Amino acid sequence: MKTIEIQAKAFFELIKSREVSMWSMFEEMVNPEEEQLVIFLDEELKEIAHYVLPKTIEQVKEDQKIFAQSFKEKLQPGSER
């Protein structure tokens, strides 16, 4: 599995300037040959998050749905599964 290290601040500035979502950037990064470990680094080069980028755009879209649902649940106080 290939590892990609990304400066989080620069990444989010890039998607903002391109007016695209994080997920569409992930779709552009998909490699059908192998999964990739994307590591987001802070300004001190410490890992702040990571994502295993799948081999297919379809799986990225499925991950986006799961992320959105999980995020929504975390924002709704008192809602539990």
Secondary structure in CASP SS format (residue, H / E / C, confidence):
PFRMAT SS
TARGET T0000
AUTHOR 0000-0000-0000
METHOD secondary structure of the structure
MODEL  1
M C 1.00
K E 1.00
T E 1.00
I E 1.00
E E 1.00
I E 1.00
Q E 1.00
A H 1.00
K H 1.00
A H 1.00
F H 1.00
F H 1.00
E H 1.00
L H 1.00
I H 1.00
K H 1.00
S H 1.00
R H 1.00
E C 1.00
V C 1.00
S C 1.00
M H 1.00
W H 1.00
S H 1.00
M H 1.00
F H 1.00
E H 1.00
E H 1.00
M H 1.00
V C 1.00
N C 1.00
P C 1.00
E C 1.00
E C 1.00
E C 1.00
Q E 1.00
L E 1.00
V E 1.00
I E 1.00
F E 1.00
L E 1.00
D C 1.00
E C 1.00
E C 1.00
L C 1.00
K C 1.00
E E 1.00
I E 1.00
A E 1.00
H E 1.00
Y E 1.00
V E 1.00
L E 1.00
P C 1.00
K C 1.00
T C 1.00
I H 1.00
E H 1.00
Q H 1.00
V H 1.00
K H 1.00
E H 1.00
D H 1.00
Q H 1.00
K H 1.00
I H 1.00
F H 1.00
A H 1.00
Q H 1.00
S H 1.00
F H 1.00
K H 1.00
E H 1.00
K H 1.00
L H 1.00
Q C 1.00
P C 1.00
G C 1.00
S C 1.00
E C 1.00
R C 1.00
END
